[in-house]
Amino acid sequence: MSESTVATRIEQAIRAYIEACNDGEAERIAACFRSDAVHYFPGAPKWSGASTIGGNFAKRVQELGQLWTVDEVLVDANRHAGVLEWTRFDKMGRVLRGVDWFIFEVGTFRIQEVRPYVAAPIQPDLGRQELQDFDYGGRGYPMTHPG
């Protein structure tokens, strides 16, 4: 499969996922993921498994009126990765902006991992402001100040 075809398929998969989320359809959301997928969160425990992810997002849409826009999409076809810049709205009138980093399964284009980062004020009382449950050290991220 050509690099441009892979990139197109990844972008289509991201857009289909957001559409399924906005429709609040748990089964359609779950179908975007591998069965053993993981969705991390900053400041909250991860969600594991396609059905858990699908059910939890459907619940957010139904109970909180959350909806997401696709603002920008960037794709790295060689790494089967994509980045989505989004805006989230809810029925209370709140707006949240952020970025999701996606890793896709080769061949199926199902999501195997999502790492969201949100535009939020720094919380000075927290020593580490990072995704909970994510193995930064195991993935080669720096763990201490380089200086």
PyRosetta script that sets phi, psi and omega in degrees:
from pyrosetta import init, pose_from_sequence

init()
pose = pose_from_sequence("MSESTVATRIEQAIRAYIEACNDGEAERIAACFRSDAVHYFPGAPKWSGASTIGGNFAKRVQELGQLWTVDEVLVDANRHAGVLEWTRFDKMGRVLRGVDWFIFEVGTFRIQEVRPYVAAPIQPDLGRQELQDFDYGGRGYPMTHPG")
pose.set_psi(1, 134.4)
pose.set_omega(1, -177.7)
pose.set_phi(2, -69.9)
pose.set_psi(2, 159.2)
pose.set_omega(2, 179.4)
pose.set_phi(3, -60.3)
pose.set_psi(3, -40.4)
pose.set_omega(3, -179.8)
pose.set_phi(4, -68.2)
pose.set_psi(4, -34.3)
pose.set_omega(4, 177.1)
pose.set_phi(5, -67.0)
pose.set_psi(5, -42.8)
pose.set_omega(5, 177.5)
pose.set_phi(6, -61.1)
pose.set_psi(6, -45.6)
pose.set_omega(6, -179.7)
pose.set_phi(7, -61.1)
pose.set_psi(7, -42.6)
pose.set_omega(7, 178.7)
pose.set_phi(8, -63.3)
pose.set_psi(8, -44.0)
pose.set_omega(8, -179.7)
pose.set_phi(9, -63.8)
pose.set_psi(9, -38.7)
pose.set_omega(9, 179.0)
pose.set_phi(10, -66.2)
pose.set_psi(10, -45.2)
pose.set_omega(10, 178.8)
pose.set_phi(11, -62.7)
pose.set_psi(11, -41.1)
pose.set_omega(11, 177.6)
pose.set_phi(12, -61.2)
pose.set_psi(12, -39.7)
pose.set_omega(12, 179.9)
pose.set_phi(13, -65.1)
pose.set_psi(13, -40.5)
pose.set_omega(13, 178.1)
pose.set_phi(14, -64.0)
pose.set_psi(14, -46.9)
pose.set_omega(14, -179.2)
pose.set_phi(15, -64.8)
pose.set_psi(15, -38.4)
pose.set_omega(15, 177.9)
pose.set_phi(16, -65.3)
pose.set_psi(16, -37.6)
pose.set_omega(16, 177.7)
pose.set_phi(17, -63.0)
pose.set_psi(17, -48.1)
pose.set_omega(17, -179.9)
pose.set_phi(18, -64.1)
pose.set_psi(18, -40.5)
pose.set_omega(18, 177.5)
pose.set_phi(19, -60.8)
pose.set_psi(19, -44.2)
pose.set_omega(19, 179.0)
pose.set_phi(20, -63.6)
pose.set_psi(20, -40.7)
pose.set_omega(20, 176.5)
pose.set_phi(21, -60.3)
pose.set_psi(21, -49.5)
pose.set_omega(21, -177.8)
pose.set_phi(22, -62.9)
pose.set_psi(22, -29.9)
pose.set_omega(22, 177.0)
pose.set_phi(23, -79.6)
pose.set_psi(23, -12.3)
pose.set_omega(23, 178.0)
pose.set_phi(24, 67.2)
pose.set_psi(24, 30.4)
pose.set_omega(24, -177.0)
pose.set_phi(25, -102.2)
pose.set_psi(25, 101.8)
pose.set_omega(25, -174.0)
pose.set_phi(26, -54.4)
pose.set_psi(26, -44.2)
pose.set_omega(26, -177.7)
pose.set_phi(27, -66.7)
pose.set_psi(27, -40.0)
pose.set_omega(27, 177.5)
pose.set_phi(28, -66.9)
pose.set_psi(28, -39.4)
pose.set_omega(28, 177.1)
pose.set_phi(29, -62.4)
pose.set_psi(29, -49.7)
pose.set_omega(29, -179.0)
pose.set_phi(30, -58.5)
pose.set_psi(30, -35.9)
pose.set_omega(30, -179.1)
pose.set_phi(31, -65.4)
pose.set_psi(31, -17.4)
pose.set_omega(31, 177.7)
pose.set_phi(32, -77.2)
pose.set_psi(32, -13.3)
pose.set_omega(32, -172.7)
pose.set_phi(33, -113.1)
pose.set_psi(33, 154.1)
pose.set_omega(33, 165.0)
pose.set_phi(34, -65.3)
pose.set_psi(34, 154.8)
pose.set_omega(34, -177.9)
pose.set_phi(35, -61.6)
pose.set_psi(35, -29.5)
pose.set_omega(35, -177.8)
pose.set_phi(36, -103.1)
pose.set_psi(36, 22.6)
pose.set_omega(36, -177.4)
pose.set_phi(37, -62.7)
pose.set_psi(37, 159.4)
pose.set_omega(37, 177.6)
pose.set_phi(38, -130.6)
pose.set_psi(38, 136.3)
pose.set_omega(38, 174.9)
pose.set_phi(39, -120.8)
pose.set_psi(39, 110.5)
pose.set_omega(39, 179.1)
pose.set_phi(40, -85.3)
pose.set_psi(40, 164.2)
pose.set_omega(40, 177.0)
pose.set_phi(41, -143.4)
pose.set_psi(41, 145.7)
pose.set_omega(41, 170.8)
pose.set_phi(42, -76.7)
pose.set_psi(42, 124.8)
pose.set_omega(42, 176.1)
pose.set_phi(43, 78.5)
pose.set_psi(43, 10.6)
pose.set_omega(43, 179.2)
pose.set_phi(44, -149.7)
pose.set_psi(44, 152.7)
pose.set_omega(44, 179.3)
pose.set_phi(45, -63.1)
pose.set_psi(45, 151.2)
pose.set_omega(45, 179.6)
pose.set_phi(46, -68.2)
pose.set_psi(46, 158.6)
pose.set_omega(46, 170.3)
pose.set_phi(47, -105.9)
pose.set_psi(47, 131.3)
pose.set_omega(47, -178.8)
pose.set_phi(48, -117.4)
pose.set_psi(48, 133.6)
pose.set_omega(48, 177.0)
pose.set_phi(49, 96.7)
pose.set_psi(49, 138.0)
pose.set_omega(49, -176.9)
pose.set_phi(50, -58.0)
pose.set_psi(50, -43.6)
pose.set_omega(50, -176.8)
pose.set_phi(51, -69.1)
pose.set_psi(51, -35.4)
pose.set_omega(51, 176.6)
pose.set_phi(52, -64.7)
pose.set_psi(52, -46.6)
pose.set_omega(52, 180.0)
pose.set_phi(53, -61.0)
pose.set_psi(53, -47.8)
pose.set_omega(53, 179.9)
pose.set_phi(54, -60.8)
pose.set_psi(54, -46.5)
pose.set_omega(54, -179.7)
pose.set_phi(55, -64.1)
pose.set_psi(55, -41.4)
pose.set_omega(55, -178.2)
pose.set_phi(56, -68.2)
pose.set_psi(56, -40.3)
pose.set_omega(56, 178.1)
pose.set_phi(57, -69.8)
pose.set_psi(57, -38.5)
pose.set_omega(57, 177.6)
pose.set_phi(58, -60.9)
pose.set_psi(58, -40.0)
pose.set_omega(58, 179.0)
pose.set_phi(59, -63.9)
pose.set_psi(59, -40.9)
pose.set_omega(59, 178.4)
pose.set_phi(60, -61.0)
pose.set_psi(60, -41.7)
pose.set_omega(60, -179.9)
pose.set_phi(61, -66.4)
pose.set_psi(61, -46.3)
pose.set_omega(61, -176.4)
pose.set_phi(62, -68.7)
pose.set_psi(62, -42.0)
pose.set_omega(62, -174.2)
pose.set_phi(63, -89.5)
pose.set_psi(63, -35.4)
pose.set_omega(63, -174.1)
pose.set_phi(64, -108.0)
pose.set_psi(64, -7.1)
pose.set_omega(64, -179.1)
pose.set_phi(65, 67.2)
pose.set_psi(65, 28.7)
pose.set_omega(65, -179.1)
pose.set_phi(66, -75.2)
pose.set_psi(66, 138.3)
pose.set_omega(66, 176.5)
pose.set_phi(67, -140.7)
pose.set_psi(67, 144.8)
pose.set_omega(67, -177.4)
pose.set_phi(68, -119.3)
pose.set_psi(68, 146.9)
pose.set_omega(68, 172.4)
pose.set_phi(69, -107.4)
pose.set_psi(69, 155.7)
pose.set_omega(69, 172.1)
pose.set_phi(70, -98.6)
pose.set_psi(70, 104.4)
pose.set_omega(70, -176.7)
pose.set_phi(71, -89.5)
pose.set_psi(71, -45.5)
pose.set_omega(71, 177.9)
pose.set_phi(72, -149.8)
pose.set_psi(72, 147.4)
pose.set_omega(72, 174.8)
pose.set_phi(73, -132.1)
pose.set_psi(73, 130.7)
pose.set_omega(73, 172.9)
pose.set_phi(74, -122.4)
pose.set_psi(74, 141.3)
pose.set_omega(74, -176.2)
pose.set_phi(75, -130.3)
pose.set_psi(75, 138.0)
pose.set_omega(75, 170.1)
pose.set_phi(76, -113.7)
pose.set_psi(76, 95.9)
pose.set_omega(76, -174.9)
pose.set_phi(77, -62.9)
pose.set_psi(77, -37.0)
pose.set_omega(77, -178.9)
pose.set_phi(78, -64.4)
pose.set_psi(78, -32.2)
pose.set_omega(78, -178.9)
pose.set_phi(79, -98.9)
pose.set_psi(79, 0.8)
pose.set_omega(79, -175.8)
pose.set_phi(80, 50.8)
pose.set_psi(80, 50.2)
pose.set_omega(80, -178.4)
pose.set_phi(81, -130.8)
pose.set_psi(81, 154.7)
pose.set_omega(81, 177.4)
pose.set_phi(82, -147.3)
pose.set_psi(82, 156.7)
pose.set_omega(82, 177.9)
pose.set_phi(83, -127.9)
pose.set_psi(83, 132.2)
pose.set_omega(83, 178.7)
pose.set_phi(84, -117.7)
pose.set_psi(84, 123.2)
pose.set_omega(84, 168.6)
pose.set_phi(85, -94.4)
pose.set_psi(85, 128.3)
pose.set_omega(85, -173.3)
pose.set_phi(86, -134.3)
pose.set_psi(86, 164.4)
pose.set_omega(86, 169.3)
pose.set_phi(87, -125.7)
pose.set_psi(87, 133.3)
pose.set_omega(87, 178.1)
pose.set_phi(88, -112.3)
pose.set_psi(88, 132.5)
pose.set_omega(88, 176.7)
pose.set_phi(89, -116.3)
pose.set_psi(89, 152.4)
pose.set_omega(89, 174.0)
pose.set_phi(90, -136.5)
pose.set_psi(90, 172.3)
pose.set_omega(90, -174.8)
pose.set_phi(91, -69.7)
pose.set_psi(91, -11.6)
pose.set_omega(91, 177.1)
pose.set_phi(92, -86.6)
pose.set_psi(92, -1.8)
pose.set_omega(92, -179.9)
pose.set_phi(93, 87.2)
pose.set_psi(93, 5.9)
pose.set_omega(93, 178.8)
pose.set_phi(94, -77.7)
pose.set_psi(94, 148.6)
pose.set_omega(94, 178.0)
pose.set_phi(95, -126.7)
pose.set_psi(95, 133.0)
pose.set_omega(95, 176.6)
pose.set_phi(96, -131.3)
pose.set_psi(96, 135.5)
pose.set_omega(96, 177.4)
pose.set_phi(97, -114.4)
pose.set_psi(97, 148.7)
pose.set_omega(97, -179.8)
pose.set_phi(98, -169.4)
pose.set_psi(98, -174.1)
pose.set_omega(98, -178.3)
pose.set_phi(99, -136.4)
pose.set_psi(99, 134.6)
pose.set_omega(99, 173.1)
pose.set_phi(100, -109.8)
pose.set_psi(100, 133.4)
pose.set_omega(100, 174.8)
pose.set_phi(101, -102.7)
pose.set_psi(101, 120.8)
pose.set_omega(101, -177.2)
pose.set_phi(102, -109.9)
pose.set_psi(102, 141.2)
pose.set_omega(102, 167.9)
pose.set_phi(103, -117.4)
pose.set_psi(103, 129.8)
pose.set_omega(103, -176.9)
pose.set_phi(104, -109.8)
pose.set_psi(104, 148.9)
pose.set_omega(104, 174.0)
pose.set_phi(105, -73.0)
pose.set_psi(105, 131.1)
pose.set_omega(105, 178.8)
pose.set_phi(106, -63.5)
pose.set_psi(106, 133.8)
pose.set_omega(106, 176.2)
pose.set_phi(107, 92.8)
pose.set_psi(107, -46.1)
pose.set_omega(107, -177.2)
pose.set_phi(108, -94.3)
pose.set_psi(108, -22.2)
pose.set_omega(108, -175.8)
pose.set_phi(109, 59.6)
pose.set_psi(109, 27.2)
pose.set_omega(109, 171.8)
pose.set_phi(110, -86.8)
pose.set_psi(110, 146.1)
pose.set_omega(110, -179.7)
pose.set_phi(111, -73.1)
pose.set_psi(111, 129.8)
pose.set_omega(111, 175.0)
pose.set_phi(112, -107.9)
pose.set_psi(112, -18.8)
pose.set_omega(112, 179.5)
pose.set_phi(113, -157.1)
pose.set_psi(113, 141.1)
pose.set_omega(113, 173.0)
pose.set_phi(114, -130.0)
pose.set_psi(114, 132.7)
pose.set_omega(114, 175.8)
pose.set_phi(115, -125.8)
pose.set_psi(115, 102.2)
pose.set_omega(115, -179.3)
pose.set_phi(116, -89.2)
pose.set_psi(116, 147.0)
pose.set_omega(116, 175.1)
pose.set_phi(117, -131.5)
pose.set_psi(117, 132.4)
pose.set_omega(117, -174.6)
pose.set_phi(118, -115.9)
pose.set_psi(118, 153.2)
pose.set_omega(118, 174.9)
pose.set_phi(119, -78.9)
pose.set_psi(119, 106.9)
pose.set_omega(119, -176.6)
pose.set_phi(120, -148.7)
pose.set_psi(120, 153.8)
pose.set_omega(120, 178.6)
pose.set_phi(121, -66.6)
pose.set_psi(121, 148.0)
pose.set_omega(121, 176.7)
pose.set_phi(122, -67.2)
pose.set_psi(122, 139.0)
pose.set_omega(122, 178.2)
pose.set_phi(123, -102.2)
pose.set_psi(123, 98.8)
pose.set_omega(123, -172.8)
pose.set_phi(124, -61.5)
pose.set_psi(124, -20.6)
pose.set_omega(124, -179.9)
pose.set_phi(125, -79.3)
pose.set_psi(125, -10.9)
pose.set_omega(125, 178.2)
pose.set_phi(126, -95.4)
pose.set_psi(126, 128.0)
pose.set_omega(126, 179.4)
pose.set_phi(127, -73.3)
pose.set_psi(127, -33.3)
pose.set_omega(127, 179.0)
pose.set_phi(128, -127.6)
pose.set_psi(128, 122.3)
pose.set_omega(128, 178.2)
pose.set_phi(129, -113.0)
pose.set_psi(129, 93.8)
pose.set_omega(129, -174.1)
pose.set_phi(130, -155.9)
pose.set_psi(130, 173.6)
pose.set_omega(130, 179.2)
pose.set_phi(131, -64.8)
pose.set_psi(131, 134.3)
pose.set_omega(131, 174.9)
pose.set_phi(132, -74.6)
pose.set_psi(132, 145.4)
pose.set_omega(132, 175.2)
pose.set_phi(133, 72.6)
pose.set_psi(133, 0.2)
pose.set_omega(133, -179.1)
pose.set_phi(134, -88.9)
pose.set_psi(134, 132.3)
pose.set_omega(134, -176.7)
pose.set_phi(135, -84.9)
pose.set_psi(135, 76.6)
pose.set_omega(135, -179.4)
pose.set_phi(136, -57.9)
pose.set_psi(136, -49.5)
pose.set_omega(136, -179.1)
pose.set_phi(137, -60.9)
pose.set_psi(137, -44.4)
pose.set_omega(137, -180.0)
pose.set_phi(138, -64.8)
pose.set_psi(138, -24.4)
pose.set_omega(138, 178.9)
pose.set_phi(139, -92.0)
pose.set_psi(139, 0.5)
pose.set_omega(139, 176.4)
pose.set_phi(140, 90.2)
pose.set_psi(140, 10.2)
pose.set_omega(140, 177.3)
pose.set_phi(141, -74.5)
pose.set_psi(141, 149.8)
pose.set_omega(141, 177.1)
pose.set_phi(142, -66.3)
pose.set_psi(142, 140.5)
pose.set_omega(142, -177.8)
pose.set_phi(143, -110.9)
pose.set_psi(143, -15.3)
pose.set_omega(143, 178.6)
pose.set_phi(144, -133.7)
pose.set_psi(144, 163.1)
pose.set_omega(144, 178.9)
pose.set_phi(145, -59.6)
pose.set_psi(145, 130.1)
pose.set_omega(145, -175.8)
pose.set_phi(146, -72.3)
pose.set_psi(146, -10.9)
pose.set_omega(146, -175.2)
pose.set_phi(147, -87.2)
pose.dump_pdb("model.pdb")
